[in-house]
Amino acid sequence: MASRAVVLLSGGLDSYTAAAIAKSEGFALCALTIFYGQRHAGEVESARSVAGALGVSRFTVYNYLNREKEG
């Protein structure tokens, strides 16, 4: 069984790259995205797309404003 890594995905290139490196090193990925009222809500959707592209086993969005999680 592969070791697991929790990655914080923003939807941007840096977090995508860090997650891809962890995956290439054999880690099974779980991802967390934090919604904090960003101007561009598309960031959360980008993070969701990144998680899908990387085959993340569990993707969670934590809504900091409402203190709720999805996923």
C-alpha positions as YAML, in Angstrom:
chain: A
units: angstrom
residues:
- id: 1
  name: MET
  ca: [0.00, 0.00, 0.00]
- id: 2
  name: ALA
  ca: [1.33, 3.43, -0.96]
- id: 3
  name: SER
  ca: [2.00, 6.07, 1.64]
- id: 4
  name: ARG
  ca: [-0.54, 8.88, 1.62]
- id: 5
  name: ALA
  ca: [0.05, 12.60, 1.21]
- id: 6
  name: VAL
  ca: [-2.37, 15.42, 1.86]
- id: 7
  name: VAL
  ca: [-1.86, 18.26, -0.60]
- id: 8
  name: LEU
  ca: [-3.27, 21.76, -0.37]
- id: 9
  name: LEU
  ca: [-4.54, 22.63, -3.85]
- id: 10
  name: SER
  ca: [-5.16, 26.24, -4.81]
- id: 11
  name: GLY
  ca: [-5.81, 25.50, -8.46]
- id: 12
  name: GLY
  ca: [-2.57, 27.22, -9.45]
- id: 13
  name: LEU
  ca: [0.61, 25.92, -11.01]
- id: 14
  name: ASP
  ca: [2.67, 25.72, -7.81]
- id: 15
  name: SER
  ca: [0.29, 23.45, -5.92]
- id: 16
  name: TYR
  ca: [-0.32, 21.36, -9.05]
- id: 17
  name: THR
  ca: [3.43, 20.85, -9.45]
- id: 18
  name: ALA
  ca: [3.95, 19.93, -5.78]
- id: 19
  name: ALA
  ca: [1.10, 17.40, -5.96]
- id: 20
  name: ALA
  ca: [2.42, 15.94, -9.23]
- id: 21
  name: ILE
  ca: [5.86, 15.49, -7.66]
- id: 22
  name: ALA
  ca: [4.34, 13.71, -4.65]
- id: 23
  name: LYS
  ca: [2.37, 11.44, -7.00]
- id: 24
  name: SER
  ca: [5.47, 10.70, -9.10]
- id: 25
  name: GLU
  ca: [7.24, 9.64, -5.91]
- id: 26
  name: GLY
  ca: [4.54, 7.05, -5.27]
- id: 27
  name: PHE
  ca: [2.26, 8.80, -2.81]
- id: 28
  name: ALA
  ca: [-1.50, 8.28, -2.90]
- id: 29
  name: LEU
  ca: [-2.98, 11.78, -2.86]
- id: 30
  name: CYS
  ca: [-5.77, 13.37, -0.85]
- id: 31
  name: ALA
  ca: [-6.42, 17.04, -1.56]
- id: 32
  name: LEU
  ca: [-7.74, 19.97, 0.44]
- id: 33
  name: THR
  ca: [-8.87, 23.30, -1.00]
- id: 34
  name: ILE
  ca: [-9.88, 26.21, 1.19]
- id: 35
  name: PHE
  ca: [-12.57, 28.63, 0.07]
- id: 36
  name: TYR
  ca: [-12.01, 31.91, 1.89]
- id: 37
  name: GLY
  ca: [-14.04, 34.27, -0.26]
- id: 38
  name: GLN
  ca: [-11.63, 34.56, -3.17]
- id: 39
  name: ARG
  ca: [-12.65, 37.07, -5.84]
- id: 40
  name: HIS
  ca: [-12.36, 34.36, -8.42]
- id: 41
  name: ALA
  ca: [-14.48, 31.42, -7.31]
- id: 42
  name: GLY
  ca: [-13.06, 29.63, -10.36]
- id: 43
  name: GLU
  ca: [-9.99, 28.85, -8.23]
- id: 44
  name: VAL
  ca: [-11.96, 26.16, -6.42]
- id: 45
  name: GLU
  ca: [-13.12, 24.66, -9.72]
- id: 46
  name: SER
  ca: [-9.54, 24.76, -11.02]
- id: 47
  name: ALA
  ca: [-8.41, 22.90, -7.92]
- id: 48
  name: ARG
  ca: [-11.17, 20.34, -8.49]
- id: 49
  name: SER
  ca: [-9.94, 19.86, -12.09]
- id: 50
  name: VAL
  ca: [-6.35, 19.48, -10.92]
- id: 51
  name: ALA
  ca: [-7.44, 16.86, -8.39]
- id: 52
  name: GLY
  ca: [-9.24, 14.95, -11.13]
- id: 53
  name: ALA
  ca: [-6.25, 15.13, -13.48]
- id: 54
  name: LEU
  ca: [-3.97, 13.76, -10.76]
- id: 55
  name: GLY
  ca: [-6.32, 10.95, -9.76]
- id: 56
  name: VAL
  ca: [-6.74, 12.22, -6.21]
- id: 57
  name: SER
  ca: [-8.57, 9.66, -4.07]
- id: 58
  name: ARG
  ca: [-10.35, 12.24, -1.92]
- id: 59
  name: PHE
  ca: [-10.95, 15.93, -2.64]
- id: 60
  name: THR
  ca: [-12.30, 18.18, 0.12]
- id: 61
  name: VAL
  ca: [-13.28, 21.84, -0.02]
- id: 62
  name: TYR
  ca: [-13.32, 23.60, 3.33]
- id: 63
  name: ASN
  ca: [-15.44, 26.73, 3.34]
- id: 64
  name: TYR
  ca: [-13.65, 28.97, 5.82]
- id: 65
  name: LEU
  ca: [-16.45, 31.54, 5.73]
- id: 66
  name: ASN
  ca: [-19.13, 29.05, 6.86]
- id: 67
  name: ARG
  ca: [-16.81, 26.61, 8.63]
- id: 68
  name: GLU
  ca: [-18.19, 23.73, 6.54]
- id: 69
  name: LYS
  ca: [-16.58, 21.07, 4.41]
- id: 70
  name: GLU
  ca: [-17.66, 19.44, 1.19]
- id: 71
  name: GLY
  ca: [-16.33, 16.06, 0.18]
...
